[in-house]
Amino acid sequence: MGLSGSITDGLWTLEAAYASALPGLPPRHQVAAQLSQRLRDDLAWGLTARLFPDPDALRSQSSVEFTWTLNAYEFTLLLGGQFGPEPPQGIVRTVLRISF
């Protein structure tokens, strides 16, 4: 179940779901929010936050993502973290896509 809307050169979403956080993991309840916006023709950013109200504790993930596009190349950098009763964990992901 969710809501979404538009902002100048972007969009926002708010969702509640029972789904897997990552492929291969069991489904769980979660609430997610995302804001994404194009800054220029070649640069976009997104902010994502997810909350997992697990039976044993409250856990969350948040991240900021930048995507730079140039001709046939797309480079993405994601910086984020996971928080909860366990020690915080950092998330860094880079992706380079080349189209032929």
Secondary structure, 3 states (H helix, E strand, C coil): CEEEEEECCEEEEEEEEEEECCCCCCEEEEEEEEEEEEEECCEEEEEEEEEEECCCCEEEEEEEEEEEEECCEEEEEEEEEEECCCCCEEEEEEEEEECC
